[in-house]
Amino acid sequence: MPSIGRLHLVAWLRSKLIMNNQGHTSLGLINALLAHFNVPIHHAPLLLLKPYLEKQPQNVVLLVLDGLGESILNYFEPQGFLKKHQLATIKAVFPPTTVASINTLESGKSPKEHAWLGWSLYFHEWDRFIDIFPYQDSLTNEKIPLERGNAKEILQYQDVYSQIATHSDTKCYVIHPHNIERTGEHFETVYSQNFEETVKIIRELCKDDVRKYIYAYSPEPDYSLHVLGTKNLEVGNKIAEMEWLIKTYLQDVKDSLIIITADHGLVDIEEHIDISAIPELNACLIRPCFLEPRCTSYFVKAEKKEHFKTLFNQRFHQDFILYEKNDPFLHQLFGEGHPHAKFMDFIGDFVSVAMTNKTIIYKGKRDKFSFSFKAHHAGMTDAEMNVPLIIISN
């Protein structure tokens, strides 16, 4: 196994690659689309899209297949339709997880700027951990009423749809799973029962003689990958079916640029480490660890910080890098731009980043279901960070 020095070097080199290719990321992707709709941008655009956007397609479609990292696509469909249309490999934002990535694609901001950093966020305003997407208590699974001044309001931003509406004559649509409510002033939501319906809706919307931006999200294959792992035949069949539906319904859509990518990839997990079961480390914590099992935040007692750092590195230096909250490198990982007012709250006193195939959880938190996850994401491996950029242009 590599030493802690080696892990730091690998992480530094990967971060340097990310920093030097800011446009070559999902953040660069959405900024390229915003620039196409005359929106002033504050991050480097993905220039690979320029020749396609210069053709001024009537329909610009962004289809996000949750979890379909490049390594997963290469494993299951190395010669398939999607690989044949893959233009490049780009980087997911860090951490490579749905909460951070999707909010980048819907805001044009880096995770440091929008502060949707992970599944479970700690809000000192209520001394509460909140699973921010389903909006429920992380420790009890209790649904939280969306009252005035709620956590989602604190993290509210101007979405890309309002930006596009302000600067261009473009109709925006959001195609979403039927069980996830989406409302907004500047886009029309179309709910989908399954992926076949999603691609059919895209095809139908593109027939209208109106300039459009269509954002479509599929929760698969992420859900299946979590449960079954990255090499499971059933997952492969799911991806093959999705690929066939894309080819059948989207390959000949006229006057359209269809961009297909993923929010992150996944890795198979060999061990879930319950930090609450390690008395020496647990005694250092003020409250349970949170954020994500492969990108984990810790609030540590002031008098125990050096002790925690020493113990953690002794036990886990082969698999995780531990950063202190003021480490400039850590801040770079979360992206460019001015940090959100909640950013420092959410990274706590320390953040550990997974570099191998393990997770850190805290028994009793909602992410206790991670014990059964065969695959996960949010760490700094290539399998999690590398996502395909797929283009269908007619």
SEKOL-945584 format. One record per residue (C-alpha): residue number from 1; x, y, z. Coordinates in nm, 3 decimals. Layout:
@nudren NUM | u X | v Y | w Z
...
end
This chain:
@nudren 1 | u 0.000 | v 0.000 | w 0.000
@nudren 2 | u 0.125 | v 0.355 | w -0.065
@nudren 3 | u 0.257 | v 0.566 | w 0.221
@nudren 4 | u 0.088 | v 0.882 | w 0.347
@nudren 5 | u 0.350 | v 1.087 | w 0.161
@nudren 6 | u 0.269 | v 0.903 | w -0.160
@nudren 7 | u -0.104 | v 0.953 | w -0.108
@nudren 8 | u -0.050 | v 1.326 | w -0.057
@nudren 9 | u 0.154 | v 1.342 | w -0.376
@nudren 10 | u -0.111 | v 1.156 | w -0.576
@nudren 11 | u -0.381 | v 1.385 | w -0.436
@nudren 12 | u -0.173 | v 1.692 | w -0.514
@nudren 13 | u -0.112 | v 1.583 | w -0.870
@nudren 14 | u -0.480 | v 1.506 | w -0.924
@nudren 15 | u -0.581 | v 1.838 | w -0.777
@nudren 16 | u -0.325 | v 2.017 | w -0.994
@nudren 17 | u -0.475 | v 1.851 | w -1.300
@nudren 18 | u -0.820 | v 1.966 | w -1.193
@nudren 19 | u -0.702 | v 2.320 | w -1.121
@nudren 20 | u -0.514 | v 2.347 | w -1.451
@nudren 21 | u -0.810 | v 2.223 | w -1.651
@nudren 22 | u -1.093 | v 2.410 | w -1.485
@nudren 23 | u -1.282 | v 2.429 | w -1.808
@nudren 24 | u -1.244 | v 2.054 | w -1.851
@nudren 25 | u -1.496 | v 1.979 | w -1.575
@nudren 26 | u -1.869 | v 1.964 | w -1.522
@nudren 27 | u -1.836 | v 2.322 | w -1.392
@nudren 28 | u -1.681 | v 2.417 | w -1.725
@nudren 29 | u -1.958 | v 2.232 | w -1.908
@nudren 30 | u -2.242 | v 2.431 | w -1.753
@nudren 31 | u -2.052 | v 2.757 | w -1.790
@nudren 32 | u -2.008 | v 2.688 | w -2.161
@nudren 33 | u -2.385 | v 2.643 | w -2.190
@nudren 34 | u -2.452 | v 2.960 | w -1.992
@nudren 35 | u -2.217 | v 3.157 | w -2.217
@nudren 36 | u -2.403 | v 3.018 | w -2.520
@nudren 37 | u -2.723 | v 3.173 | w -2.381
@nudren 38 | u -2.545 | v 3.509 | w -2.333
@nudren 39 | u -2.516 | v 3.473 | w -1.956
@nudren 40 | u -2.207 | v 3.640 | w -1.805
@nudren 41 | u -1.991 | v 3.362 | w -1.659
@nudren 42 | u -1.733 | v 3.353 | w -1.382
@nudren 43 | u -1.565 | v 3.020 | w -1.454
@nudren 44 | u -1.370 | v 2.887 | w -1.751
@nudren 45 | u -1.604 | v 2.729 | w -2.008
@nudren 46 | u -1.552 | v 2.387 | w -2.160
@nudren 47 | u -1.415 | v 2.490 | w -2.499
@nudren 48 | u -1.474 | v 2.146 | w -2.651
@nudren 49 | u -1.840 | v 2.242 | w -2.681
@nudren 50 | u -1.774 | v 2.560 | w -2.877
@nudren 51 | u -1.791 | v 2.417 | w -3.234
@nudren 52 | u -2.122 | v 2.244 | w -3.153
@nudren 53 | u -2.278 | v 2.548 | w -2.990
@nudren 54 | u -2.161 | v 2.778 | w -3.271
@nudren 55 | u -2.400 | v 2.591 | w -3.500
@nudren 56 | u -2.680 | v 2.752 | w -3.294
@nudren 57 | u -2.893 | v 2.441 | w -3.243
@nudren 58 | u -3.256 | v 2.509 | w -3.165
@nudren 59 | u -3.247 | v 2.261 | w -2.877
@nudren 60 | u -2.968 | v 2.221 | w -2.624
@nudren 61 | u -3.021 | v 1.915 | w -2.405
@nudren 62 | u -2.819 | v 1.816 | w -2.099
@nudren 63 | u -2.894 | v 1.458 | w -1.994
@nudren 64 | u -2.732 | v 1.350 | w -1.666
@nudren 65 | u -2.707 | v 0.977 | w -1.599
@nudren 66 | u -2.638 | v 0.956 | w -1.227
@nudren 67 | u -2.332 | v 0.746 | w -1.148
@nudren 68 | u -2.229 | v 0.655 | w -1.504
@nudren 69 | u -1.859 | v 0.729 | w -1.457
@nudren 70 | u -1.621 | v 0.660 | w -1.741
@nudren 71 | u -1.476 | v 0.345 | w -1.583
@nudren 72 | u -1.825 | v 0.197 | w -1.551
@nudren 73 | u -1.914 | v 0.282 | w -1.910
@nudren 74 | u -1.583 | v 0.135 | w -2.028
@nudren 75 | u -1.644 | v -0.187 | w -1.834
@nudren 76 | u -1.997 | v -0.256 | w -1.955
@nudren 77 | u -2.020 | v -0.091 | w -2.299
@nudren 78 | u -1.666 | v -0.039 | w -2.437
@nudren 79 | u -1.787 | v -0.057 | w -2.798
@nudren 80 | u -2.139 | v 0.075 | w -2.751
@nudren 81 | u -2.330 | v 0.370 | w -2.890
@nudren 82 | u -2.236 | v 0.601 | w -2.603
@nudren 83 | u -1.863 | v 0.526 | w -2.631
@nudren 84 | u -1.876 | v 0.590 | w -3.005
@nudren 85 | u -2.023 | v 0.932 | w -2.933
@nudren 86 | u -1.791 | v 1.014 | w -2.644
@nudren 87 | u -1.603 | v 1.332 | w -2.723
@nudren 88 | u -1.381 | v 1.345 | w -2.414
@nudren 89 | u -1.332 | v 1.262 | w -2.050
@nudren 90 | u -1.399 | v 1.544 | w -1.806
@nudren 91 | u -1.370 | v 1.576 | w -1.429
@nudren 92 | u -1.661 | v 1.582 | w -1.189
@nudren 93 | u -1.652 | v 1.859 | w -0.933
@nudren 94 | u -1.521 | v 1.767 | w -0.589
@nudren 95 | u -1.660 | v 1.596 | w -0.397
@nudren 96 | u -1.787 | v 1.373 | w -0.677
@nudren 97 | u -2.132 | v 1.319 | w -0.535
@nudren 98 | u -2.482 | v 1.399 | w -0.656
@nudren 99 | u -2.556 | v 1.682 | w -0.412
@nudren 100 | u -2.242 | v 1.877 | w -0.508
@nudren 101 | u -2.244 | v 1.796 | w -0.880
@nudren 102 | u -2.612 | v 1.852 | w -0.957
@nudren 103 | u -2.614 | v 2.186 | w -0.778
@nudren 104 | u -2.312 | v 2.292 | w -0.982
@nudren 105 | u -2.498 | v 2.198 | w -1.301
@nudren 106 | u -2.804 | v 2.392 | w -1.186
@nudren 107 | u -2.620 | v 2.701 | w -1.060
@nudren 108 | u -2.302 | v 2.742 | w -1.265
@nudren 109 | u -2.113 | v 2.766 | w -0.935
@nudren 110 | u -1.843 | v 2.555 | w -0.774
@nudren 111 | u -1.926 | v 2.351 | w -0.462
@nudren 112 | u -1.730 | v 2.602 | w -0.253
@nudren 113 | u -1.961 | v 2.875 | w -0.384
@nudren 114 | u -2.298 | v 2.702 | w -0.354
@nudren 115 | u -2.209 | v 2.497 | w -0.040
@nudren 116 | u -2.420 | v 2.192 | w -0.128
@nudren 117 | u -2.120 | v 1.979 | w -0.035
@nudren 118 | u -2.272 | v 1.642 | w 0.052
@nudren 119 | u -2.569 | v 1.435 | w 0.157
@nudren 120 | u -2.568 | v 1.524 | w 0.528
@nudren 121 | u -2.497 | v 1.885 | w 0.632
@nudren 122 | u -2.469 | v 2.022 | w 0.985
@nudren 123 | u -2.661 | v 2.343 | w 1.061
@nudren 124 | u -2.558 | v 2.512 | w 1.385
@nudren 125 | u -2.872 | v 2.727 | w 1.360
@nudren 126 | u -3.073 | v 2.427 | w 1.475
@nudren 127 | u -2.787 | v 2.206 | w 1.605
@nudren 128 | u -2.907 | v 1.950 | w 1.355
@nudren 129 | u -2.774 | v 1.726 | w 1.080
@nudren 130 | u -2.994 | v 1.747 | w 0.773
@nudren 131 | u -3.002 | v 1.517 | w 0.470
@nudren 132 | u -3.039 | v 1.811 | w 0.241
@nudren 133 | u -3.194 | v 1.651 | w -0.068
@nudren 134 | u -3.484 | v 1.464 | w 0.100
@nudren 135 | u -3.482 | v 1.727 | w 0.377
@nudren 136 | u -3.489 | v 1.502 | w 0.677
@nudren 137 | u -3.299 | v 1.462 | w 1.004
@nudren 138 | u -2.982 | v 1.263 | w 0.938
@nudren 139 | u -2.992 | v 1.091 | w 1.276
@nudren 140 | u -3.362 | v 1.004 | w 1.303
@nudren 141 | u -3.484 | v 1.006 | w 0.939
@nudren 142 | u -3.762 | v 1.241 | w 1.055
@nudren 143 | u -3.903 | v 1.456 | w 0.776
@nudren 144 | u -3.848 | v 1.827 | w 0.845
@nudren 145 | u -4.123 | v 2.081 | w 0.753
@nudren 146 | u -4.011 | v 2.342 | w 0.501
@nudren 147 | u -4.082 | v 2.646 | w 0.716
@nudren 148 | u -3.964 | v 3.000 | w 0.652
@nudren 149 | u -3.592 | v 3.037 | w 0.711
@nudren 150 | u -3.525 | v 2.670 | w 0.642
@nudren 151 | u -3.190 | v 2.524 | w 0.547
@nudren 152 | u -3.271 | v 2.514 | w 0.176
@nudren 153 | u -3.343 | v 2.889 | w 0.184
@nudren 154 | u -3.003 | v 2.948 | w 0.344
@nudren 155 | u -2.844 | v 2.762 | w 0.051
@nudren 156 | u -3.064 | v 2.919 | w -0.216
@nudren 157 | u -2.899 | v 3.052 | w -0.532
@nudren 158 | u -3.003 | v 3.193 | w -0.869
@nudren 159 | u -3.047 | v 2.885 | w -1.084
@nudren 160 | u -2.927 | v 2.856 | w -1.441
@nudren 161 | u -3.284 | v 2.870 | w -1.573
@nudren 162 | u -3.346 | v 3.219 | w -1.436
@nudren 163 | u -3.006 | v 3.328 | w -1.566
@nudren 164 | u -3.089 | v 3.196 | w -1.913
@nudren 165 | u -3.435 | v 3.355 | w -1.907
@nudren 166 | u -3.283 | v 3.690 | w -1.812
@nudren 167 | u -3.030 | v 3.696 | w -2.094
@nudren 168 | u -3.194 | v 3.512 | w -2.383
@nudren 169 | u -3.524 | v 3.422 | w -2.541
@nudren 170 | u -3.504 | v 3.055 | w -2.444
@nudren 171 | u -3.765 | v 2.822 | w -2.299
@nudren 172 | u -3.631 | v 2.600 | w -2.019
@nudren 173 | u -3.755 | v 2.254 | w -1.925
@nudren 174 | u -3.657 | v 2.025 | w -1.641
@nudren 175 | u -3.735 | v 1.653 | w -1.680
@nudren 176 | u -3.728 | v 1.484 | w -1.343
@nudren 177 | u -3.829 | v 1.156 | w -1.178
@nudren 178 | u -4.193 | v 1.166 | w -1.073
@nudren 179 | u -4.108 | v 1.111 | w -0.705
@nudren 180 | u -3.883 | v 1.420 | w -0.678
@nudren 181 | u -4.079 | v 1.744 | w -0.675
@nudren 182 | u -3.928 | v 2.030 | w -0.875
@nudren 183 | u -4.076 | v 2.376 | w -0.903
@nudren 184 | u -3.936 | v 2.703 | w -1.031
@nudren 185 | u -4.038 | v 3.031 | w -1.183
@nudren 186 | u -3.823 | v 3.011 | w -1.495
@nudren 187 | u -3.860 | v 2.650 | w -1.606
@nudren 188 | u -4.138 | v 2.407 | w -1.677
@nudren 189 | u -4.114 | v 2.071 | w -1.502
@nudren 190 | u -4.208 | v 1.752 | w -1.685
@nudren 191 | u -4.221 | v 1.445 | w -1.462
@nudren 192 | u -4.110 | v 1.105 | w -1.585
@nudren 193 | u -4.206 | v 0.759 | w -1.461
@nudren 194 | u -3.895 | v 0.586 | w -1.597
@nudren 195 | u -3.599 | v 0.635 | w -1.828
@nudren 196 | u -3.785 | v 0.532 | w -2.142
@nudren 197 | u -4.037 | v 0.804 | w -2.073
@nudren 198 | u -3.753 | v 1.051 | w -2.012
@nudren 199 | u -3.600 | v 1.004 | w -2.356
@nudren 200 | u -3.942 | v 1.009 | w -2.520
@nudren 201 | u -4.020 | v 1.341 | w -2.350
@nudren 202 | u -3.689 | v 1.484 | w -2.475
@nudren 203 | u -3.766 | v 1.373 | w -2.828
@nudren 204 | u -4.116 | v 1.522 | w -2.815
@nudren 205 | u -4.004 | v 1.855 | w -2.668
@nudren 206 | u -3.742 | v 1.895 | w -2.939
@nudren 207 | u -4.012 | v 1.893 | w -3.208
@nudren 208 | u -4.144 | v 2.235 | w -3.109
@nudren 209 | u -4.016 | v 2.527 | w -3.316
@nudren 210 | u -3.895 | v 2.716 | w -3.008
@nudren 211 | u -3.543 | v 2.774 | w -2.879
@nudren 212 | u -3.502 | v 2.550 | w -2.575
@nudren 213 | u -3.270 | v 2.438 | w -2.299
@nudren 214 | u -3.372 | v 2.098 | w -2.163
@nudren 215 | u -3.217 | v 1.952 | w -1.849
@nudren 216 | u -3.300 | v 1.587 | w -1.779
@nudren 217 | u -3.188 | v 1.380 | w -1.481
@nudren 218 | u -3.193 | v 1.002 | w -1.438
@nudren 219 | u -3.128 | v 0.842 | w -1.096
@nudren 220 | u -3.002 | v 0.531 | w -1.274
@nudren 221 | u -2.759 | v 0.364 | w -1.296
@nudren 222 | u -2.648 | v 0.514 | w -0.960
@nudren 223 | u -2.919 | v 0.341 | w -0.756
@nudren 224 | u -2.839 | v -0.001 | w -0.901
@nudren 225 | u -2.464 | v 0.053 | w -0.867
@nudren 226 | u -2.495 | v 0.136 | w -0.496
@nudren 227 | u -2.693 | v -0.179 | w -0.427
@nudren 228 | u -2.526 | v -0.428 | w -0.662
@nudren 229 | u -2.174 | v -0.298 | w -0.724
@nudren 230 | u -1.984 | v -0.186 | w -1.032
@nudren 231 | u -1.932 | v -0.529 | w -1.194
@nudren 232 | u -2.278 | v -0.679 | w -1.153
@nudren 233 | u -2.447 | v -0.824 | w -1.462
@nudren 234 | u -2.783 | v -0.674 | w -1.368
@nudren 235 | u -2.623 | v -0.329 | w -1.364
@nudren 236 | u -2.473 | v -0.402 | w -1.704
@nudren 237 | u -2.814 | v -0.496 | w -1.841
@nudren 238 | u -2.960 | v -0.173 | w -1.700
@nudren 239 | u -2.692 | v 0.038 | w -1.869
@nudren 240 | u -2.733 | v -0.152 | w -2.197
@nudren 241 | u -3.107 | v -0.088 | w -2.188
@nudren 242 | u -3.055 | v 0.284 | w -2.121
@nudren 243 | u -2.805 | v 0.301 | w -2.406
@nudren 244 | u -3.049 | v 0.132 | w -2.642
@nudren 245 | u -3.324 | v 0.378 | w -2.548
@nudren 246 | u -3.090 | v 0.674 | w -2.609
@nudren 247 | u -2.991 | v 0.537 | w -2.948
@nudren 248 | u -3.350 | v 0.457 | w -3.045
@nudren 249 | u -3.508 | v 0.787 | w -2.947
@nudren 250 | u -3.234 | v 1.052 | w -2.953
@nudren 251 | u -2.979 | v 0.975 | w -3.225
@nudren 252 | u -3.182 | v 1.137 | w -3.503
@nudren 253 | u -3.343 | v 1.431 | w -3.320
@nudren 254 | u -3.312 | v 1.726 | w -3.559
@nudren 255 | u -3.157 | v 2.067 | w -3.493
@nudren 256 | u -3.043 | v 1.957 | w -3.148
@nudren 257 | u -2.728 | v 1.929 | w -2.943
@nudren 258 | u -2.767 | v 1.650 | w -2.689
@nudren 259 | u -2.497 | v 1.638 | w -2.421
@nudren 260 | u -2.484 | v 1.329 | w -2.202
@nudren 261 | u -2.267 | v 1.307 | w -1.893
@nudren 262 | u -2.263 | v 1.187 | w -1.533
@nudren 263 | u -2.239 | v 1.362 | w -1.200
@nudren 264 | u -1.976 | v 1.114 | w -1.074
@nudren 265 | u -1.859 | v 0.753 | w -1.095
@nudren 266 | u -1.847 | v 0.489 | w -0.820
@nudren 267 | u -1.602 | v 0.240 | w -0.670
@nudren 268 | u -1.674 | v -0.094 | w -0.506
@nudren 269 | u -1.636 | v -0.077 | w -0.128
@nudren 270 | u -1.428 | v -0.334 | w 0.059
@nudren 271 | u -1.481 | v -0.197 | w 0.412
@nudren 272 | u -1.718 | v 0.042 | w 0.592
@nudren 273 | u -1.536 | v 0.179 | w 0.896
@nudren 274 | u -1.763 | v 0.275 | w 1.186
@nudren 275 | u -1.570 | v 0.548 | w 1.365
@nudren 276 | u -1.812 | v 0.539 | w 1.658
@nudren 277 | u -1.681 | v 0.188 | w 1.731
@nudren 278 | u -1.327 | v 0.321 | w 1.784
@nudren 279 | u -1.341 | v 0.464 | w 2.140
@nudren 280 | u -1.017 | v 0.666 | w 2.117
@nudren 281 | u -1.136 | v 0.852 | w 1.807
@nudren 282 | u -1.499 | v 0.877 | w 1.908
@nudren 283 | u -1.397 | v 1.042 | w 2.235
@nudren 284 | u -1.236 | v 1.325 | w 2.035
@nudren 285 | u -1.557 | v 1.415 | w 1.850
@nudren 286 | u -1.804 | v 1.681 | w 1.955
@nudren 287 | u -2.076 | v 1.525 | w 1.740
@nudren 288 | u -2.104 | v 1.250 | w 1.476
@nudren 289 | u -1.905 | v 1.286 | w 1.155
@nudren 290 | u -2.105 | v 1.388 | w 0.850
@nudren 291 | u -2.107 | v 1.504 | w 0.486
@nudren 292 | u -2.030 | v 1.183 | w 0.291
@nudren 293 | u -1.876 | v 0.844 | w 0.378
@nudren 294 | u -1.583 | v 0.905 | w 0.140
@nudren 295 | u -1.548 | v 1.278 | w 0.202
@nudren 296 | u -1.615 | v 1.314 | w 0.572
@nudren 297 | u -1.622 | v 1.617 | w 0.805
@nudren 298 | u -1.543 | v 1.611 | w 1.177
@nudren 299 | u -1.606 | v 1.853 | w 1.462
@nudren 300 | u -1.336 | v 1.782 | w 1.720
@nudren 301 | u -1.294 | v 1.900 | w 2.079
@nudren 302 | u -1.040 | v 2.184 | w 2.093
@nudren 303 | u -0.810 | v 2.004 | w 2.338
@nudren 304 | u -0.826 | v 1.683 | w 2.133
@nudren 305 | u -0.742 | v 1.812 | w 1.784
@nudren 306 | u -0.376 | v 1.711 | w 1.779
@nudren 307 | u -0.460 | v 1.379 | w 1.939
@nudren 308 | u -0.735 | v 1.315 | w 1.682
@nudren 309 | u -0.504 | v 1.397 | w 1.392
@nudren 310 | u -0.233 | v 1.164 | w 1.524
@nudren 311 | u -0.473 | v 0.877 | w 1.593
@nudren 312 | u -0.652 | v 0.912 | w 1.261
@nudren 313 | u -0.330 | v 0.913 | w 1.058
@nudren 314 | u -0.191 | v 0.619 | w 1.250
@nudren 315 | u -0.497 | v 0.409 | w 1.173
@nudren 316 | u -0.603 | v 0.528 | w 0.829
@nudren 317 | u -0.307 | v 0.689 | w 0.651
@nudren 318 | u -0.307 | v 0.413 | w 0.389
@nudren 319 | u -0.664 | v 0.487 | w 0.280
@nudren 320 | u -0.757 | v 0.846 | w 0.368
@nudren 321 | u -0.595 | v 1.187 | w 0.366
@nudren 322 | u -0.692 | v 1.405 | w 0.661
@nudren 323 | u -0.697 | v 1.781 | w 0.606
@nudren 324 | u -0.737 | v 2.056 | w 0.861
@nudren 325 | u -1.010 | v 2.308 | w 0.788
@nudren 326 | u -0.774 | v 2.593 | w 0.696
@nudren 327 | u -0.557 | v 2.389 | w 0.460
@nudren 328 | u -0.545 | v 2.587 | w 0.132
@nudren 329 | u -0.524 | v 2.262 | w -0.063
@nudren 330 | u -0.855 | v 2.146 | w 0.086
@nudren 331 | u -1.021 | v 2.472 | w -0.016
@nudren 332 | u -0.887 | v 2.431 | w -0.371
@nudren 333 | u -1.040 | v 2.086 | w -0.393
@nudren 334 | u -1.389 | v 2.232 | w -0.349
@nudren 335 | u -1.336 | v 2.467 | w -0.642
@nudren 336 | u -1.277 | v 2.827 | w -0.735
@nudren 337 | u -1.465 | v 3.137 | w -0.630
@nudren 338 | u -1.575 | v 3.311 | w -0.314
@nudren 339 | u -1.678 | v 3.060 | w -0.046
@nudren 340 | u -2.040 | v 3.050 | w 0.063
@nudren 341 | u -2.109 | v 3.173 | w 0.416
@nudren 342 | u -2.185 | v 2.813 | w 0.520
@nudren 343 | u -1.878 | v 2.656 | w 0.360
@nudren 344 | u -1.658 | v 2.662 | w 0.671
@nudren 345 | u -1.944 | v 2.528 | w 0.885
@nudren 346 | u -1.985 | v 2.230 | w 0.657
@nudren 347 | u -1.618 | v 2.128 | w 0.648
@nudren 348 | u -1.594 | v 2.129 | w 1.030
@nudren 349 | u -1.247 | v 2.107 | w 1.187
@nudren 350 | u -1.113 | v 1.827 | w 0.967
@nudren 351 | u -1.206 | v 1.656 | w 0.640
@nudren 352 | u -1.095 | v 1.307 | w 0.540
@nudren 353 | u -1.081 | v 1.215 | w 0.171
@nudren 354 | u -1.087 | v 0.851 | w 0.059
@nudren 355 | u -0.812 | v 0.738 | w -0.178
@nudren 356 | u -0.881 | v 0.362 | w -0.180
@nudren 357 | u -1.197 | v 0.150 | w -0.144
@nudren 358 | u -1.316 | v 0.226 | w 0.208
@nudren 359 | u -1.573 | v 0.451 | w 0.371
@nudren 360 | u -1.606 | v 0.612 | w 0.714
@nudren 361 | u -1.948 | v 0.622 | w 0.873
@nudren 362 | u -2.096 | v 0.687 | w 1.215
@nudren 363 | u -2.337 | v 0.423 | w 1.340
@nudren 364 | u -2.675 | v 0.575 | w 1.423
@nudren 365 | u -2.661 | v 0.835 | w 1.148
@nudren 366 | u -2.890 | v 0.798 | w 0.853
@nudren 367 | u -2.595 | v 0.688 | w 0.642
@nudren 368 | u -2.592 | v 0.365 | w 0.845
@nudren 369 | u -2.751 | v 0.219 | w 0.531
@nudren 370 | u -2.404 | v 0.261 | w 0.381
@nudren 371 | u -2.307 | v -0.060 | w 0.559
@nudren 372 | u -2.496 | v -0.242 | w 0.285
@nudren 373 | u -2.375 | v -0.031 | w -0.007
@nudren 374 | u -2.155 | v -0.233 | w -0.238
@nudren 375 | u -2.036 | v 0.076 | w -0.425
@nudren 376 | u -2.002 | v 0.440 | w -0.328
@nudren 377 | u -1.859 | v 0.775 | w -0.436
@nudren 378 | u -1.731 | v 1.117 | w -0.315
@nudren 379 | u -1.364 | v 1.012 | w -0.287
@nudren 380 | u -1.066 | v 1.117 | w -0.497
@nudren 381 | u -1.015 | v 0.810 | w -0.718
@nudren 382 | u -1.021 | v 0.835 | w -1.096
@nudren 383 | u -1.321 | v 0.601 | w -1.102
@nudren 384 | u -1.521 | v 0.859 | w -0.906
@nudren 385 | u -1.382 | v 1.175 | w -1.067
@nudren 386 | u -1.373 | v 1.084 | w -1.438
@nudren 387 | u -1.701 | v 1.117 | w -1.627
@nudren 388 | u -1.773 | v 1.093 | w -2.000
@nudren 389 | u -1.867 | v 1.383 | w -2.222
@nudren 390 | u -2.097 | v 1.233 | w -2.487
@nudren 391 | u -2.228 | v 1.434 | w -2.781
@nudren 392 | u -2.517 | v 1.362 | w -3.016
@nudren 393 | u -2.537 | v 1.648 | w -3.264
@nudren 394 | u -2.784 | v 1.677 | w -3.550
end
